[in-house]
């Protein structure tokens, strides 16, 4: 671990004395870690962090007192308001509603991830004129109430509808409409019983969705194992109920034309490898922490 990384790790050590935390504020990377992650910031430390220009990072720290974070909701920089919007509570009352009416769509997008957001404001964001805001609701609110899900599943933007079907279980009365919509047909397959008609659909995305369906009958599985599309066949190879001999036969036909395609195929089958986790930084005594700060000239 290099010196900068060691200082950033030290900055989040829970029992670090306040005077050493203050010295760390002179290091940009460590200051960001202090501002974002420490839960014991005093008003004095908060004032120093703001004076040093790390208000945006500080605004994202949910442990900062609400009376201070509420002030950040009026900050002229949208990035600061975004950081607040993601997690601030409704203190004082009406704060979340003000953020929902923010003129910058990025602020409203970040507000969509706020777990304190009441249903009426979530519904408002689901009907936001900016598609990026509506998309944020889909990404961050997988347990959205039915009112919100219906709004997004019938959105005028095909990309929003497609993302919604991939995220939410559609109400039964909407399924025929979603299956008939070219933008949502493939995603809607997961919510219906696989049929020969769907397995023979001219859209390869639809056939791939059928190939991945948990209730795929053996007959359709064997049919799709010979599909002309590489990714359809790969979906069959990725199934846990595909017989080993058939899987080996299908994998032999998968010859991607690029490293990216190879990675995508291996990821679907679970044969990719992830990097090793980063080592846990050591706990430092006061003497060790002071030595590290001295080494860094702090």
C-alpha positions as CSV (number, residue, x, y, z in Angstrom):
1,X,0.0,0.0,0.0
2,X,1.5,3.4,-1.0
3,X,1.7,6.4,1.3
4,X,-1.4,8.1,-0.1
5,X,-3.5,5.0,0.4
6,X,-2.2,4.5,3.9
7,X,-3.2,8.0,4.9
8,X,-6.7,7.5,3.4
9,X,-7.0,4.3,5.4
10,X,-5.9,6.0,8.5
11,X,-8.4,8.7,8.0
12,X,-11.3,6.3,8.6
13,X,-9.8,4.5,11.7
14,X,-12.6,4.8,14.2
15,X,-10.6,5.5,17.4
16,X,-8.2,8.1,15.7
17,X,-7.8,11.1,18.0
18,X,-9.3,14.4,16.8
19,X,-6.0,16.2,16.6
20,X,-4.6,13.6,14.2
21,X,-7.8,13.7,12.1
22,X,-7.3,17.5,11.9
23,X,-3.7,17.0,10.6
24,X,-5.0,14.6,7.9
25,X,-7.2,17.3,6.5
26,X,-4.0,18.8,4.9
27,X,-3.8,15.8,2.6
28,X,-6.4,15.9,-0.2
29,X,-7.1,12.2,-0.4
30,X,-7.2,11.7,3.3
31,X,-9.5,14.7,3.7
32,X,-11.9,13.2,1.2
33,X,-12.0,10.0,3.3
34,X,-12.5,12.0,6.5
35,X,-15.3,14.1,4.9
36,X,-17.1,11.2,3.4
37,X,-16.8,8.4,6.0
38,X,-16.1,9.6,9.5
39,X,-19.1,9.5,11.8
40,X,-17.6,11.6,14.6
41,X,-17.0,14.9,12.9
42,X,-17.4,17.9,15.2
43,X,-18.7,21.3,14.1
44,X,-15.1,22.5,14.2
45,X,-13.9,19.8,11.9
46,X,-16.8,20.3,9.6
47,X,-16.1,24.0,9.3
48,X,-12.4,23.2,8.5
49,X,-13.4,20.7,5.8
50,X,-15.8,23.3,4.2
51,X,-13.1,25.9,4.3
52,X,-10.7,23.6,2.5
53,X,-13.1,23.1,-0.3
54,X,-14.4,19.5,0.3
55,X,-18.0,20.5,0.9
56,X,-19.3,18.2,-1.9
57,X,-17.8,15.1,-0.3
58,X,-18.9,16.2,3.1
59,X,-22.5,16.6,1.8
60,X,-22.6,12.9,1.0
61,X,-21.8,11.9,4.6
62,X,-25.1,10.8,6.2
63,X,-23.6,11.2,9.6
64,X,-23.2,14.9,9.3
65,X,-26.0,16.6,11.4
66,X,-29.2,17.3,9.5
67,X,-29.1,21.0,10.4
68,X,-25.9,21.3,8.4
69,X,-26.8,19.1,5.5
70,X,-30.0,21.1,5.1
71,X,-27.9,24.1,4.3
72,X,-26.1,22.2,1.6
73,X,-29.5,21.7,-0.2
74,X,-29.3,25.4,-1.1
75,X,-25.7,25.2,-2.3
76,X,-25.1,26.9,-5.7
77,X,-23.2,23.8,-7.0
78,X,-25.5,21.1,-8.3
79,X,-22.9,18.4,-7.3
80,X,-23.3,19.4,-3.7
81,X,-27.1,19.3,-3.8
82,X,-26.8,15.9,-5.5
83,X,-24.8,14.5,-2.6
84,X,-27.3,15.8,-0.1
85,X,-30.3,14.6,-2.1
86,X,-29.2,11.0,-2.1
87,X,-29.6,10.4,1.6
88,X,-30.8,13.4,3.6
89,X,-34.0,13.1,5.7
90,X,-36.9,15.4,5.6
91,X,-35.5,17.8,8.2
92,X,-36.7,20.5,8.2
93,X,-40.1,19.3,6.8
94,X,-40.4,20.1,3.1
95,X,-36.7,19.6,2.4
96,X,-37.2,16.6,0.2
97,X,-40.0,18.3,-1.7
98,X,-37.7,21.2,-2.5
99,X,-35.1,18.8,-3.8
100,X,-37.7,17.1,-5.9
101,X,-38.4,20.5,-7.5
102,X,-34.7,21.3,-8.1
103,X,-34.1,22.8,-11.5
104,X,-31.1,20.5,-12.2
105,X,-32.2,17.0,-13.3
106,X,-29.1,15.4,-11.8
107,X,-30.2,16.5,-8.3
108,X,-33.6,14.9,-8.9
109,X,-31.9,11.8,-10.2
110,X,-29.9,11.4,-7.0
111,X,-33.0,12.1,-4.9
112,X,-34.5,8.9,-6.4
113,X,-32.0,6.8,-4.4
114,X,-33.0,8.4,-1.1
115,X,-34.5,5.7,1.2
116,X,-36.4,8.5,3.1
117,X,-38.4,9.5,0.0
118,X,-42.2,9.2,0.5
119,X,-44.4,7.5,-2.1
120,X,-45.9,10.8,-3.4
121,X,-42.4,12.2,-4.2
122,X,-41.3,8.9,-5.8
123,X,-44.4,9.0,-8.0
124,X,-43.5,12.6,-8.9
125,X,-40.0,11.6,-10.0
126,X,-41.4,8.6,-12.0
127,X,-43.3,11.2,-14.1
128,X,-40.4,13.6,-14.3
129,X,-40.0,15.3,-17.8
130,X,-36.4,14.2,-17.9
131,X,-35.9,10.6,-18.9
132,X,-32.6,10.4,-16.9
133,X,-34.6,11.0,-13.7
134,X,-37.2,8.4,-14.5
135,X,-34.4,6.0,-15.3
136,X,-32.9,6.7,-11.8
137,X,-36.2,5.7,-10.2
138,X,-36.0,2.3,-12.0
139,X,-32.4,1.7,-11.1
140,X,-32.7,2.6,-7.4
141,X,-36.2,1.6,-6.4
142,X,-36.7,-2.0,-7.2
143,X,-39.4,-2.3,-4.6
144,X,-41.4,0.7,-5.9
145,X,-45.1,0.6,-5.2
146,X,-47.5,-0.5,-8.0
147,X,-48.5,3.1,-8.8
148,X,-44.9,3.9,-9.7
149,X,-44.3,0.7,-11.5
150,X,-47.3,1.1,-13.7
151,X,-46.2,4.7,-14.6
152,X,-42.8,3.5,-15.7
153,X,-44.0,0.3,-17.5
154,X,-46.2,2.5,-19.7
155,X,-43.7,5.3,-20.1
156,X,-43.7,7.0,-23.6
157,X,-39.9,6.4,-23.8
158,X,-39.2,2.8,-25.1
159,X,-35.9,2.6,-23.2
160,X,-37.7,3.4,-19.9
161,X,-40.3,0.8,-20.6
162,X,-37.7,-1.8,-21.4
163,X,-35.7,-1.1,-18.3
164,X,-38.9,-1.2,-16.2
165,X,-39.8,-4.6,-17.4
166,X,-36.3,-5.9,-16.6
167,X,-36.6,-4.5,-13.1
168,X,-40.2,-4.9,-12.0
169,X,-42.7,-7.7,-12.1
170,X,-45.4,-6.3,-14.4
171,X,-49.1,-6.5,-13.3
172,X,-50.8,-9.4,-15.2
173,X,-53.1,-7.0,-17.1
174,X,-50.1,-5.2,-18.6
175,X,-48.3,-8.4,-19.9
176,X,-50.2,-8.7,-23.3
177,X,-49.3,-5.0,-24.0
178,X,-45.7,-5.5,-23.0
179,X,-45.3,-8.7,-25.1
180,X,-46.8,-6.9,-28.1
181,X,-44.3,-4.0,-27.8
182,X,-41.1,-4.6,-29.7
183,X,-39.2,-2.5,-27.1
184,X,-40.3,-4.7,-24.1
185,X,-41.1,-8.1,-25.7
186,X,-37.7,-9.7,-24.8
187,X,-37.8,-8.4,-21.2
188,X,-41.4,-9.5,-20.8
189,X,-40.5,-13.1,-21.7
190,X,-39.3,-13.7,-18.1
191,X,-42.8,-13.1,-16.8
192,X,-44.7,-15.6,-19.1
193,X,-44.6,-19.3,-19.9
194,X,-42.1,-20.1,-22.7
195,X,-43.8,-21.1,-25.9
196,X,-42.5,-22.5,-29.3
197,X,-43.7,-19.2,-30.8
198,X,-41.4,-17.2,-28.5
199,X,-38.5,-19.7,-29.0
200,X,-38.8,-19.1,-32.8
201,X,-39.2,-15.3,-32.6
202,X,-37.2,-13.4,-35.3
203,X,-35.7,-11.2,-32.6
204,X,-32.6,-13.0,-31.1
205,X,-33.0,-11.0,-27.8
206,X,-36.4,-12.7,-27.4
207,X,-35.0,-16.1,-28.1
208,X,-32.1,-15.5,-25.7
209,X,-34.6,-14.5,-23.0
210,X,-36.5,-17.8,-23.6
211,X,-33.2,-19.7,-23.4
212,X,-32.6,-18.2,-19.9
213,X,-36.2,-18.7,-18.7
214,X,-36.2,-20.8,-15.4
215,X,-39.2,-22.9,-16.6
216,X,-37.8,-23.7,-20.1
217,X,-39.1,-27.2,-21.2
218,X,-36.4,-29.7,-22.4
219,X,-37.7,-29.7,-25.9
220,X,-37.3,-25.9,-26.3
221,X,-33.9,-26.1,-24.6
222,X,-32.6,-28.6,-27.1
223,X,-34.1,-26.5,-30.0
224,X,-32.4,-23.3,-28.8
225,X,-29.1,-25.2,-28.3
226,X,-28.8,-25.2,-32.1
227,X,-29.9,-21.5,-32.5
228,X,-27.9,-19.5,-35.1
229,X,-27.2,-16.7,-32.5
230,X,-24.1,-17.1,-30.4
231,X,-25.7,-15.5,-27.3
232,X,-28.8,-17.7,-27.5
233,X,-26.6,-20.8,-27.5
234,X,-24.5,-19.4,-24.7
235,X,-27.7,-18.9,-22.6
236,X,-28.4,-22.6,-23.0
237,X,-24.8,-23.5,-21.9
238,X,-25.2,-21.3,-18.8
239,X,-28.3,-23.2,-17.6
240,X,-27.7,-25.4,-14.6
241,X,-30.2,-27.9,-15.9
242,X,-28.5,-28.3,-19.3
243,X,-27.0,-31.9,-19.5
244,X,-23.2,-31.9,-19.3
245,X,-22.9,-33.5,-22.7
246,X,-25.1,-30.9,-24.3
247,X,-23.3,-28.1,-22.5
248,X,-20.0,-29.3,-23.8
249,X,-21.4,-29.6,-27.3
250,X,-22.8,-26.0,-27.2
251,X,-19.6,-24.5,-25.7
252,X,-17.6,-25.9,-28.6
253,X,-19.7,-23.8,-31.0
254,X,-19.0,-20.5,-29.1
255,X,-16.3,-18.8,-31.0
256,X,-16.5,-15.0,-30.2
257,X,-14.8,-12.6,-32.5
258,X,-13.5,-10.2,-29.9
259,X,-12.1,-10.3,-26.3
260,X,-15.2,-8.3,-25.2
261,X,-17.5,-10.9,-26.6
262,X,-15.5,-13.7,-24.9
263,X,-15.7,-11.9,-21.6
264,X,-19.5,-11.4,-22.0
265,X,-20.0,-15.1,-22.8
266,X,-17.8,-16.3,-19.9
267,X,-19.6,-13.9,-17.5
268,X,-23.0,-15.3,-18.4
269,X,-21.7,-18.9,-17.8
270,X,-20.0,-17.8,-14.5
271,X,-16.5,-18.9,-15.7
272,X,-14.9,-15.4,-15.4
273,X,-12.5,-14.6,-12.5
274,X,-12.7,-11.6,-10.2
275,X,-9.7,-9.8,-8.8
276,X,-8.6,-10.7,-5.2
277,X,-10.1,-8.4,-2.5
278,X,-7.9,-5.5,-1.3
279,X,-6.1,-6.3,2.0
280,X,-7.6,-4.9,5.2
281,X,-5.5,-1.9,6.4
282,X,-3.7,-2.4,9.7
283,X,-4.9,-0.7,12.9
284,X,-2.4,1.9,14.0
285,X,-1.5,3.0,17.4
286,X,-1.2,6.8,18.1
287,X,2.6,6.5,17.8
288,X,2.4,4.6,14.5
289,X,-0.2,7.1,13.2
290,X,2.0,10.1,14.2
291,X,5.0,8.5,12.5
292,X,3.0,8.1,9.3
293,X,1.8,11.7,9.4
294,X,5.4,12.9,9.9
295,X,6.6,10.8,7.0
296,X,3.9,12.5,4.8
297,X,5.0,16.0,6.1
298,X,1.6,16.6,7.8
